[in-house]
């Protein structure tokens, strides 16, 4: 594929895609906030599923379909660098996972 055929998206299309992705993830975000307020160990229980959701949304959807739902709705595709995105993105998620120490319950001391 030559670079002549690629058209780069402008700011407003990317901005709209960001907010569409935000709306797609809003129910999950609300669930996480609600769960963390009502259950003391929610962050411990959600850690592994949260990593899988993040990898699914940020790696699998980009690799398989060429973008997240917001990008696809706005007719944007991630084309350059797609074959090597998995090692870079998964290493970034690994760095984030190692940065957070295991959560310990707060016993009020």
C-alpha positions in Angstrom: 0.0 0.0 0.0 1.5 3.3 -1.0 1.2 6.4 1.2 -0.5 8.2 -1.7 -3.8 6.4 -0.9 -3.8 7.1 2.8 -5.8 10.1 4.0 -5.1 11.2 7.6 -8.1 12.1 9.7 -8.5 15.5 11.1 -8.8 16.6 14.7 -12.6 16.7 14.8 -13.1 13.2 13.4 -10.6 11.8 16.0 -12.2 13.9 18.7 -15.7 12.5 17.8 -14.3 8.9 17.7 -12.8 9.5 21.2 -16.2 10.5 22.6 -18.0 7.6 20.9 -15.5 5.2 22.5 -16.2 7.0 25.8 -19.9 6.4 25.3 -19.3 2.7 24.5 -17.3 2.2 27.6 -19.5 4.4 29.9 -21.6 1.5 31.2 -18.5 -0.5 32.2 -17.0 2.6 33.8 -20.2 3.2 35.8 -20.1 -0.4 36.9 -16.5 0.0 38.1 -17.3 3.1 40.0 -20.4 1.6 41.6 -18.6 -1.6 42.5 -15.7 0.2 44.0 -18.0 2.2 46.2 -20.1 -0.7 47.4 -17.5 -3.6 47.7 -14.3 -3.3 49.6 -12.4 -5.8 47.4 -13.9 -4.8 44.1 -10.5 -3.6 42.7 -9.0 -7.0 43.5 -11.8 -8.9 41.8 -11.9 -6.6 38.8 -8.1 -6.5 38.2 -7.9 -9.5 35.8 -11.2 -8.9 34.0 -10.2 -5.3 33.6 -6.9 -6.2 32.0 -8.7 -8.5 29.6 -11.3 -5.8 28.7 -8.5 -3.3 28.1 -6.6 -5.8 25.9 -9.7 -6.7 24.0 -10.7 -3.1 23.4 -7.2 -1.7 22.7 -5.5 -4.7 21.0 -7.9 -7.2 19.6 -10.4 -4.8 18.1 -7.6 -2.7 16.5 -5.9 -5.8 15.2 -9.0 -7.6 13.9 -11.2 -4.7 12.7 -8.8 -1.8 12.3 -10.0 0.3 15.1 -12.2 0.7 18.2 -16.0 1.0 17.8 -15.7 4.8 17.9 -13.1 4.9 15.2 -15.1 2.5 13.0 -18.3 4.5 13.4 -16.4 7.6 12.3 -15.0 5.6 9.4 -11.4 5.8 10.6 -9.0 2.9 10.3 -5.6 2.3 11.9 -3.5 1.1 9.0 0.1 2.0 9.5 1.9 -0.2 12.0 -0.9 -2.7 12.4 1.2 -5.9 12.1 3.5 -4.9 14.9 1.0 -3.3 17.2 0.4 -6.3 19.4 3.9 -6.6 20.9 4.1 -2.9 21.5 0.6 -2.5 23.0 0.8 -5.7 25.1 4.2 -4.6 26.5 2.6 -1.3 27.4 -0.2 -3.0 29.2 2.4 -5.2 31.0 4.2 -2.1 32.1 1.0 -0.6 33.5 0.1 -3.9 35.2 3.5 -4.0 36.9 3.2 -0.4 38.0 0.2 -1.0 40.2 1.1 -2.9 43.4 -1.4 -5.5 44.6 -4.3 -3.9 46.4 -4.6 -4.4 50.1 -7.8 -3.9 52.0 -8.0 -0.8 54.1 -8.8 -1.9 57.6 -8.9 1.7 58.9 -5.6 1.7 60.8 
